[in-house]
Amino acid sequence: MKRQTITLLTAFAAAAALASTAQAAEVVPGGWTGDYRIIFTTSGTYNAVATNIATYNARVEAEAAATSGDTIDLSGITGWKMIGSTVGMNARVNTDTVGSGGANDVPIYNVNGVRVAAGNAALWGVSEGAFQNLPPLYYVVPADALLAPILNIVGDTAGNRIWTGTAPDGSTHTGNELGANNTVGHGLGRGYLDSKWISNGATGNPNLNTHLFFHHALSPVIIGPPPPLAITEIQYDPDAEPGPTVTLTWHSLPGTTYKALVSSDLSDWGFVLADMLGAAHDVIGDDGDHITVTFPLIDGLENVPDLFFRIEEEE
């Protein structure tokens, strides 16, 4: 008899949209809720005379700050690093993109929110495409190419030569690094997907360091937006004693409490199963960003044929 008490069990959740707690960036990767980085090419051009990487970092930081109020607004993010190498600092260390699998190894997106690389290894593992006599870029895109172009700070592929002083693996082009006495290696803009994004050939095709070229910039790791509040699992136990129960699992945020409601018609949500639900009520306890709670179906709910459940975030 108990097995007939619920013929339809539907779950959904309601909550206000939440922005990332780490920054006020307007660039949010579509469909991605984890941590990430943003990469861009500057709009301004600069020389490569300075020997201190801090000079180059300050340039890209200033360009990001100047986007306040723009269509692409990066001003809420600080800690930008120039993707470049000096005698004492290579690009991988400067941008904290050394190693795989750690907290610093996250997907990288351009300013239009399109993924450029899956992580550190993909960014620094691109090979050079073979020449082909076909415009506009005259090369074959290799299998390990970037997934999308690096765009400039206003969202297009304008920009030709990029000062980097860096080899394709992120190490320093020794003798042609930023601040070298005469010539410095460079990469190419305009949407290159092979290793020429960072090094135009094996030596970076060195140019006089007084020439004015663009810079590539990489953000620090940005804390991604939290997953939307949603019931992710629902279990009905008609044989529980002393009466049937329903167990709900939903996405949760630290320090947040929730209210569980039930309705028989998706219109009247006046029946509150429980409120002030938080981590202390989690019957699993070690599932990170989820809460799981079991509710007894009492006060006549055990006899209602159709029940719908809703989780709301409490203010």
C-alpha positions as CSV (number, residue, x, y, z in Angstrom):
1,M,0.0,0.0,0.0
2,K,2.8,2.4,0.8
3,R,4.3,2.0,-2.6
4,Q,1.3,3.7,-4.1
5,T,1.4,6.8,-2.1
6,I,3.6,8.7,-4.6
7,T,3.1,8.3,-8.3
8,L,5.1,11.4,-9.4
9,L,8.1,12.9,-7.7
10,T,9.5,16.0,-9.4
11,A,12.3,18.2,-8.0
12,F,13.5,21.6,-8.8
13,A,15.1,24.5,-7.0
14,A,14.9,28.3,-6.9
15,A,17.6,30.9,-6.0
16,A,18.9,34.3,-6.9
17,A,21.8,34.3,-9.4
18,L,25.1,34.7,-7.7
19,A,28.2,36.4,-9.1
20,S,31.7,35.2,-8.4
21,T,33.1,36.1,-5.0
22,A,36.6,36.6,-6.3
23,Q,36.2,39.5,-8.8
24,A,33.8,41.6,-10.7
25,A,34.8,40.4,-14.1
26,E,32.3,40.6,-16.9
27,V,34.0,37.8,-18.8
28,V,32.5,34.5,-17.7
29,P,33.0,31.4,-19.7
30,G,29.8,30.0,-21.1
31,G,28.8,26.7,-19.5
32,W,31.8,26.6,-17.2
33,T,31.4,26.9,-13.4
34,G,34.9,26.1,-12.2
35,D,37.9,28.3,-11.7
36,Y,39.5,29.8,-14.8
37,R,41.9,32.4,-16.2
38,I,41.5,35.1,-18.9
39,I,44.1,35.8,-21.6
40,F,44.3,38.9,-23.8
41,T,46.6,40.9,-26.1
42,T,47.1,44.6,-25.2
43,S,45.7,47.4,-27.4
44,G,48.8,49.5,-26.7
45,T,52.3,48.9,-28.0
46,Y,55.5,49.1,-26.0
47,N,59.2,48.7,-26.3
48,A,61.1,45.7,-24.8
49,V,64.0,47.6,-23.3
50,A,63.2,47.0,-19.6
51,T,65.1,44.2,-17.9
52,N,62.7,43.9,-14.9
53,I,59.5,41.8,-15.5
54,A,57.6,44.1,-13.1
55,T,57.7,46.8,-15.8
56,Y,55.8,44.6,-18.3
57,N,53.4,43.3,-15.6
58,A,52.5,46.9,-14.7
59,R,51.7,47.6,-18.4
60,V,49.1,44.9,-18.7
61,E,47.7,45.6,-15.3
62,A,47.1,49.2,-16.4
63,E,45.4,48.2,-19.6
64,A,43.0,45.9,-17.7
65,A,42.2,48.6,-15.2
66,A,41.4,51.0,-18.0
67,T,38.5,48.9,-19.2
68,S,36.2,50.0,-16.4
69,G,32.8,50.6,-18.0
70,D,33.8,49.1,-21.3
71,T,31.8,46.4,-23.1
72,I,34.5,44.0,-22.0
73,D,35.3,45.1,-18.4
74,L,38.3,43.5,-16.8
75,S,38.9,46.2,-14.3
76,G,37.7,44.1,-11.4
77,I,40.6,41.7,-11.8
78,T,44.0,42.5,-10.4
79,G,47.3,40.6,-10.6
80,W,47.6,40.4,-14.4
81,K,51.0,39.2,-15.6
82,M,52.7,39.8,-19.0
83,I,53.3,36.5,-20.8
84,G,57.0,37.1,-21.2
85,S,60.5,36.2,-20.1
86,T,63.5,38.2,-18.8
87,V,66.9,36.9,-17.8
88,G,65.7,36.3,-14.3
89,M,62.1,35.3,-14.9
90,N,60.6,33.0,-17.5
91,A,56.9,33.3,-18.6
92,R,55.7,30.1,-16.9
93,V,56.9,31.2,-13.5
94,N,55.8,34.8,-14.0
95,T,52.3,33.7,-14.9
96,D,52.1,30.9,-12.3
97,T,51.5,28.3,-15.0
98,V,54.1,25.7,-13.9
99,G,52.9,22.1,-13.5
100,S,49.7,20.3,-14.0
101,G,46.8,19.2,-11.7
102,G,47.3,21.9,-9.1
103,A,45.0,24.8,-8.1
104,N,46.9,26.9,-10.7
105,D,46.1,24.6,-13.5
106,V,42.7,25.7,-14.9
107,P,41.1,26.4,-18.3
108,I,42.1,29.6,-20.0
109,Y,39.6,31.8,-21.9
110,N,39.8,34.7,-24.2
111,V,37.9,38.0,-23.5
112,N,34.9,36.7,-25.4
113,G,34.6,33.8,-23.0
114,V,35.8,31.1,-25.5
115,R,38.3,28.5,-24.3
116,V,41.8,29.0,-25.6
117,A,43.5,26.2,-23.7
118,A,42.4,23.4,-21.3
119,G,45.2,24.3,-18.8
120,N,48.9,24.8,-18.4
121,A,50.2,21.9,-20.4
122,A,47.9,22.8,-23.3
123,L,49.1,26.4,-23.3
124,W,52.7,25.5,-23.3
125,G,52.5,22.4,-25.4
126,V,51.7,23.9,-28.8
127,S,53.8,23.0,-31.8
128,E,54.6,25.1,-34.8
129,G,52.3,24.6,-37.8
130,A,53.9,23.7,-41.1
131,F,54.0,26.4,-43.8
132,Q,51.3,26.4,-46.5
133,N,50.9,29.0,-49.2
134,L,47.4,29.8,-48.3
135,P,46.2,33.1,-46.8
136,P,45.6,34.6,-44.3
137,L,48.0,32.9,-41.9
138,Y,50.0,30.6,-44.2
139,Y,50.3,27.6,-41.9
140,V,48.7,24.3,-41.1
141,V,47.0,24.2,-37.7
142,P,48.6,21.5,-35.7
143,A,46.7,18.9,-33.7
144,D,47.9,20.4,-30.4
145,A,47.0,24.0,-31.4
146,L,45.2,26.5,-29.2
147,L,41.5,26.0,-29.2
148,A,40.6,29.6,-30.0
149,P,42.5,32.8,-30.8
150,I,43.9,35.1,-28.2
151,L,41.9,38.3,-28.7
152,N,43.0,41.8,-27.8
153,I,41.4,43.6,-24.9
154,V,38.5,44.8,-27.0
155,G,37.6,41.4,-28.4
156,D,39.1,41.1,-31.9
157,T,42.3,39.6,-33.4
158,A,44.0,42.9,-34.3
159,G,47.6,43.1,-33.3
160,N,50.6,41.8,-35.2
161,R,53.9,41.3,-33.3
162,I,53.9,40.5,-29.6
163,W,57.0,41.0,-27.4
164,T,57.6,37.8,-25.4
165,G,61.2,36.8,-25.3
166,T,59.8,33.3,-24.7
167,A,60.1,29.9,-26.2
168,P,57.0,27.7,-27.0
169,D,57.4,25.8,-23.8
170,G,57.4,28.9,-21.7
171,S,61.1,29.1,-21.0
172,T,63.3,32.1,-21.7
173,H,64.7,32.7,-25.2
174,T,68.2,33.1,-23.8
175,G,70.0,36.0,-25.5
176,N,66.7,37.2,-27.0
177,E,64.8,37.7,-23.8
178,L,62.9,40.9,-22.8
179,G,65.5,43.6,-22.0
180,A,68.2,42.0,-24.1
181,N,70.8,44.5,-25.2
182,N,69.8,44.5,-28.8
183,T,67.2,42.1,-30.1
184,V,64.2,40.4,-28.4
185,G,62.1,37.4,-29.6
186,H,58.5,37.9,-30.3
187,G,55.3,36.1,-31.1
188,L,52.4,36.9,-33.4
189,G,48.9,38.2,-33.0
190,R,46.1,38.1,-35.6
191,G,44.7,34.9,-34.3
192,Y,47.6,32.4,-34.6
193,L,46.8,29.1,-33.0
194,D,50.1,27.4,-33.3
195,S,53.3,28.1,-31.3
196,K,53.8,31.4,-33.1
197,W,51.4,32.9,-30.6
198,I,54.4,33.0,-28.3
199,S,57.4,32.5,-30.5
200,N,57.7,33.4,-34.2
201,G,60.0,30.5,-35.1
202,A,62.6,28.7,-33.1
203,T,64.3,31.8,-31.9
204,G,61.3,34.2,-31.8
205,N,62.6,36.0,-34.9
206,P,64.4,38.7,-32.8
207,N,63.7,42.4,-33.5
208,L,65.3,45.6,-32.1
209,N,64.1,46.0,-28.5
210,T,63.2,49.7,-29.2
211,H,60.4,48.7,-31.6
212,L,56.8,49.0,-30.3
213,F,55.0,45.7,-30.2
214,F,52.0,44.4,-28.2
215,H,52.0,42.3,-25.0
216,H,50.0,39.1,-24.1
217,A,48.5,39.2,-20.6
218,L,47.2,36.4,-18.3
219,S,45.0,36.8,-15.3
220,P,45.6,35.0,-12.0
221,V,43.2,32.1,-11.3
222,I,39.7,33.5,-11.0
223,I,37.2,31.8,-8.8
224,G,34.4,30.6,-11.0
225,P,30.7,31.3,-10.4
226,P,29.1,28.8,-8.1
227,P,26.8,26.1,-9.6
228,P,23.2,27.1,-9.8
229,L,21.0,26.0,-6.9
230,A,19.4,22.8,-8.1
231,I,18.2,19.5,-6.6
232,T,20.7,17.0,-8.1
233,E,19.2,13.8,-6.6
234,I,15.9,12.6,-5.2
235,Q,15.2,9.3,-3.5
236,Y,11.8,8.1,-2.3
237,D,11.6,5.3,0.3
238,P,8.0,4.0,0.7
239,D,9.1,1.4,3.2
240,A,10.8,3.6,5.8
241,E,9.5,3.4,9.4
242,P,7.4,4.8,10.8
243,G,6.4,6.2,7.4
244,P,7.7,7.0,3.9
245,T,10.5,9.5,3.4
246,V,12.1,11.5,0.6
247,T,15.8,12.3,0.5
248,L,16.9,15.4,-1.4
249,T,20.4,16.4,-2.5
250,W,21.1,19.9,-3.7
251,H,24.0,22.3,-4.6
252,S,25.0,24.4,-1.6
253,L,27.3,27.2,-0.6
254,P,29.3,27.5,2.6
255,G,27.6,29.4,5.4
256,T,24.2,29.4,3.5
257,T,21.0,28.0,4.9
258,Y,18.0,26.6,2.9
259,K,14.3,26.0,3.1
260,A,12.6,22.9,1.8
261,L,9.1,23.2,0.5
262,V,6.6,20.8,-1.0
263,S,3.5,21.2,-3.2
264,S,0.9,19.0,-4.7
265,D,0.1,21.3,-7.6
266,L,3.2,23.4,-8.4
267,S,1.2,26.5,-7.3
268,D,0.8,26.4,-3.6
269,W,4.2,26.3,-1.9
270,G,2.9,27.0,1.6
271,F,3.9,23.7,3.2
272,V,7.5,24.0,4.6
273,L,9.2,20.6,5.2
274,A,12.0,22.3,7.1
275,D,14.0,25.6,7.2
276,M,17.4,26.7,8.4
277,L,19.0,23.7,6.7
278,G,22.7,23.8,6.5
279,A,25.9,21.7,6.7
280,A,24.9,20.4,10.1
281,H,21.9,18.7,8.6
282,D,23.8,16.9,5.8
283,V,23.4,13.2,6.3
284,I,26.5,12.5,4.1
285,G,28.8,15.2,5.4
286,D,31.8,14.8,3.1
287,D,30.3,15.6,-0.3
288,G,31.7,19.1,-0.6
289,D,29.3,21.5,-2.3
290,H,26.1,19.4,-1.7
291,I,23.7,18.9,1.1
292,T,21.7,15.8,1.5
293,V,18.7,15.7,3.9
294,T,16.0,13.1,4.5
295,F,12.4,14.3,5.2
296,P,9.6,12.3,6.6
297,L,6.3,12.5,4.6
298,I,3.8,13.1,7.4
299,D,0.7,15.3,8.1
300,G,-1.1,13.7,5.2
301,L,1.7,14.0,2.7
302,E,2.1,10.3,2.7
303,N,-1.4,10.0,1.1
304,V,-0.9,12.7,-1.7
305,P,-0.4,11.0,-5.1
306,D,1.7,13.8,-6.7
307,L,4.3,15.7,-4.8
308,F,6.8,18.4,-6.0
309,F,9.8,19.5,-4.0
310,R,11.6,22.9,-4.0
311,I,14.7,24.2,-2.3
312,E,15.1,27.9,-1.6
313,E,18.1,29.8,-0.3
314,E,17.3,31.8,2.8
315,E,18.3,35.4,3.2
